[in-house]
Amino acid sequence: MINYLFVDGSNLYAGQYELFGPDRYLDFSDFIKNIEETLKVSFEKIYFYASYSPKKEPCEKEQSDYLRNEGIFYKSARKIENLFFFKGHRSSTSGKEKGVDVALASDFVRFSCEEKFDIGYLMTGDADFQHCIEIAIEKGRIINLIAFENRLSHRLARLYNTSVFFFVQEPLLFDRSHIQLFRGNPGSIKKI
């Protein structure tokens, strides 16, 4: 079985920042090892989609801390040998991310249709990917979701197999028939 992991990197980064703050970060390469060991899976390829936050001038300490943490987090992701890093961009007027979710959705559907993988793992807290998941399943792919306790799409978790990695507290969930809870490895959290 060929396993691919698709990561909504900006969503994941925002979730880890909410959990750990500016002085700690999730070492993504350690976290991938934690996931593979816990779920007893090996990812042949990892597709990571993100954009760097823009720096505003003057840069205040809070923003500076956020940007420093973000850079370190993305650097930890780029250390992974079999990881493709899609770097999106931000709107020059609004600062909002552009092209990242579309690139993830397009690749997810294209690779499903081309039968590049048997089992696809999608790491996101964004329910907007539901249609992509449905297409992949129609094409015979097995799809599993991975989420943090603070970035869990309850709508998707009700419908698809979901593994939730929690670091701070166990999330409150409604129907656990499709959900597995795992304690994230605290060794994956590094101090800056």
N, C-alpha and C positions, 0 to 999 in steps of 0.2 A: 504494500500500500504506500502510495506517495502522499506525503503530508505537506501542505503549504500553510504558512501563517501570514495573515494579512493584518497589519496593525494601523489603527487610526492613531498615529503618533501624537498629533496635537491634542486629541481628546485624552489620550493616556497621560501625556505630560501634565495637562491641567489637573487631572485626577490625582496624580502623585504629588503635585505641588500643594493641593488642598490638604492632603493627608500628612505630608512631612514638612511643609514650610520651606523657607529660604535656605536653611542651614543643613538640610539633608536632601538626598535625592535617591531615587531608585536606580541602582546600577542595572541597566537593561540586560546586559549580557549575563549577569548572575541570575536575574529574574527568568530569563529564557531557560537556563539550566534547571532552575527550580520548577518551572512548568513542565519541561520534558521529563524530569524525574517523577514528579507528582502524577502526571497524566500518562506516564509510560508511553511516550511518543517521541519521535525524532523528526524535526522539521528539515526537509530537504532544502526548502527555500523560505526566506522570510522577506516579506515586502512591507516596508515601513514608510508611511506617508505623513509628512509634516511640513510645517513652515516655521521659520524663525520669526519671533515677534519683532516689530520695528522698534528702534530706539528713538525716543522722543527727546528733543533738546529743549530746555535743560533736562538732564537725566537725574531724577531724584533717587534717593537710596533704595526705596521700595522697588522701583522699576529696575534699578541696577542689580539688586539681589535676584529678582525674577529672571532677568536676562542671563546673569551668570549661571544660575541654577539650570536654566533651559539649555544653555550651551554645553554644560557638563553632562546633562542627561542625554542629549542627542549624540554627544561624543561617545558615551557608553554604548549606545545602540550601534553606532558605526563601527565599533570594534568587532562585531560579529562577522565572521568570514562569509557566510552564505546569505548575508542581508543586502537587499537592494534598498537604497534610501532615496525615495522620491521627495525632492525639495520643491514645495510649492512656493507661492509668493503671497504677499499681503497687499491689499489695496492701499494706494498712496493717500487716498482721501479718508477712508474709514478705518484702516488698519486691520480690517477683517481678512481672514484667510480666503484665498481664492484657488480653485482648481484641485485642491487636495482630495476632498471627498469624491469628486467626479473621477479623478485618476484611480482612486482605490476601487470605486464601484465598477469602472470600465475594465480594469485588470481582473477583478474578481469574476465578472461575468465572462470576459473573453477567455480566461484560463479554464473556467468551468466548461464552456462550450468546446474548447479545444482539447478537453480531457487531459489537461496538464497535471492535475492532481486527483487523487481519489477522495481524500478527506481534507476539507478546508477548515481552518480555524480562523475566526474573525475576532480580533481584540478591539472592542469598541463599547461605548456606552450610548451610542447614537442609534436610535430606532429607524432613522432614515434609510438604513441599509436593508430593510426588510424585503423589498422587491428584488434586490440582488440575490439575497439568500434563497428566495423562492425560485428564481431562475436556475440557480445552481442545483437545487434539489430536483427540479424538473429535468435537468440534464444528467441526473444520476449521481451527483456528488453528495457526499455525507458532510454536513456542516455542523460545527460546534462553535459556540461562543465562549469567549474568555473576557472577564470583566473584573474591575475592582469593586469593593463594597460601595464606594461613593459614585461609581460610574456604571451602574447597572441599569439597563433598559428593561423595566419590568414587562413591557409589552413583548419584547423579543424573548425574554426569559420564560414567559408563559408558553411560548410556541416552540422553542428550540432547546436542544441540550446546551446547558450553560454551566461553565465552571467559574465560580467566583473566588478570587483570591482576596482575602481580607487581612489587613495588617493592624488596624486599630480596634475595630469591633465587628462582631458578626452582623451582617445586614439583616434588617427585618424584611422577611419575604412572605408572600402570600401562599402560593402553591409550590412546593418543593419537588414535584414529580420530575421535572426536567433539570433541576439545579443541584449541583454538587458544590459544597463549600470546602475550601482549603485554606489553611493558615499559610500566608506568604512567608517565605524564609526571611527572618529579620536580618540575616547576614547580607541580604541584597540591598539593604538601606545603608548608605554611606554618608559620612559627614563630609562637608565641604571644607 
